[in-house]
Amino acid sequence: MRVGVMITDGGAHPPELWAEVTADQLIDISAQAPETRVAEAREFRARIVSVLAGYHAEVQRIEREALDREGCARLMLAPEESMLLDGAVNELVDAARGYSFADHFKRPEVQDYVRAVLAGHFASSVHVERSLHADANPDDERAVAFRATHHPQEV
């Protein structure tokens, strides 16, 4: 597992950045790999980024629209299991077709890992959107409760 920090000044992380970070967690290109495999892996990584940028954008759009509709009442709800997960996993498996490691991405345990990574990243993206909404509504008691629960060091 890789641990890192995404830094975006003054707002949500762009979908393309989310896609880059997610891709880095899904494919690890070793410097010791043969050059042809490295080139293939880099090409596949670019496909992953391309696919996932759309999914990350959709997660943000869905959450922003829900926050617009529901306001601060949405802040303390558990993030839903995204309906987008299966589509994203299937699209990544399809994107692997034609590469030497396509069979690897067909394995159920690999798809379970991809689904878990995506679920975590999608949930983190939702949390960022909710944090920004709470910041924009500092006088709402639900926003205060959200900040106290999720960001107590900032309260």
C-alpha positions in Angstrom: 0.0 0.0 0.0 1.2 3.5 -0.8 0.4 6.4 1.4 0.6 9.9 0.2 -1.0 13.3 0.3 -2.9 15.0 -2.5 -2.6 18.8 -2.3 -4.9 21.1 -4.3 -4.9 24.7 -3.2 -8.4 26.1 -2.5 -10.7 23.3 -3.7 -11.5 19.8 -4.7 -8.9 17.7 -6.4 -9.4 17.6 -10.2 -10.7 14.3 -11.6 -7.5 13.9 -13.6 -5.4 14.1 -10.4 -7.6 11.5 -8.7 -7.2 9.3 -11.8 -3.4 9.6 -11.7 -3.3 8.7 -8.0 -5.6 5.8 -8.5 -3.7 4.5 -11.5 -0.5 4.6 -9.5 -2.1 2.4 -6.9 -3.4 -0.1 -9.5 -0.2 -0.5 -11.6 3.4 -0.5 -10.4 6.0 -0.1 -13.1 9.2 -1.5 -11.8 12.5 0.0 -13.0 13.8 -3.5 -13.2 11.2 -4.6 -15.7 12.3 -5.2 -19.4 12.0 -2.0 -21.4 9.2 -3.4 -23.6 7.2 -4.3 -20.5 7.8 -0.8 -19.1 6.6 0.8 -22.3 3.5 -1.5 -22.3 2.7 -0.8 -18.7 3.1 3.0 -19.2 0.7 2.8 -22.1 -1.8 0.8 -20.1 -1.4 3.3 -17.2 -2.4 6.1 -19.5 -5.5 4.1 -20.5 -6.3 3.7 -16.8 -6.0 7.4 -16.2 -8.2 8.2 -19.2 -10.9 5.8 -18.0 -10.8 6.8 -14.4 -10.8 10.6 -15.0 -14.4 10.2 -16.3 -15.5 8.1 -13.3 -13.9 10.5 -10.8 -15.6 13.4 -12.5 -18.9 11.6 -12.3 -18.5 10.8 -8.5 -17.8 14.5 -7.9 -20.8 15.6 -10.1 -23.2 13.2 -8.3 -22.0 14.3 -4.8 -22.1 18.0 -5.7 -25.7 17.7 -7.1 -26.7 15.8 -4.0 -25.3 18.5 -1.7 -27.0 21.2 -3.8 -30.3 19.3 -3.3 -29.9 18.1 0.3 -27.6 20.6 1.8 -26.0 20.0 5.1 -28.4 17.1 5.9 -26.2 15.0 3.6 -23.0 15.6 5.5 -23.3 12.9 8.1 -24.7 10.2 5.9 -22.4 7.2 5.1 -21.1 7.3 1.6 -23.1 4.9 -0.5 -21.6 2.0 -2.3 -21.1 3.6 -5.7 -23.1 2.2 -8.6 -20.2 3.3 -10.6 -17.8 0.7 -9.2 -18.8 -2.3 -11.3 -18.8 -0.2 -14.5 -15.3 1.2 -13.7 -13.9 -2.2 -12.9 -15.4 -3.7 -16.0 -14.0 -0.9 -18.1 -10.5 -1.3 -16.7 -10.6 -5.1 -17.4 -11.7 -4.2 -21.0 -8.9 -1.6 -21.2 -6.3 -4.3 -20.3 -7.4 -6.4 -23.3 -4.5 -6.7 -25.8 -1.8 -6.3 -23.2 0.4 -9.2 -21.9 -1.1 -8.8 -18.4 -4.8 -8.9 -19.5 -5.4 -12.2 -17.9 -4.2 -10.8 -14.6 -7.0 -8.2 -14.6 -9.5 -10.9 -15.3 -8.8 -12.7 -12.0 -11.5 -12.2 -9.4 -9.1 -11.3 -6.6 -7.5 -8.6 -8.8 -10.9 -7.2 -9.6 -11.8 -7.3 -5.9 -8.6 -5.3 -5.2 -9.4 -2.8 -8.0 -12.9 -2.4 -6.7 -11.6 -1.8 -3.1 -9.1 0.8 -4.3 -11.8 2.6 -6.3 -14.3 2.4 -3.5 -11.8 4.0 -1.1 -10.8 6.7 -3.6 -14.5 7.5 -4.5 -15.4 7.7 -0.8 -12.4 10.0 -0.2 -13.6 12.2 -3.1 -17.1 12.4 -1.6 -15.5 13.3 1.8 -13.6 16.2 0.2 -16.8 17.5 -1.4 -18.6 17.3 1.9 -15.7 19.0 3.7 -15.9 21.9 1.2 -19.6 22.1 1.7 -19.2 22.2 5.5 -16.6 24.9 5.1 -19.0 26.9 3.0 -21.7 26.7 5.6 -19.8 27.3 8.9 -22.9 28.4 10.9 -25.0 25.3 10.1 -25.0 23.0 13.2 -24.7 19.9 10.9 -21.6 21.4 9.3 -20.1 22.1 12.8 -20.8 18.5 13.8 -19.2 17.2 10.5 -16.1 19.3 11.1 -15.9 18.2 14.8 -16.2 14.5 13.8 -14.0 14.5 10.7 -11.6 17.4 11.2 -11.4 18.0 15.0 -7.9 19.5 14.8 -9.4 22.3 12.7 -12.4 23.1 14.9 
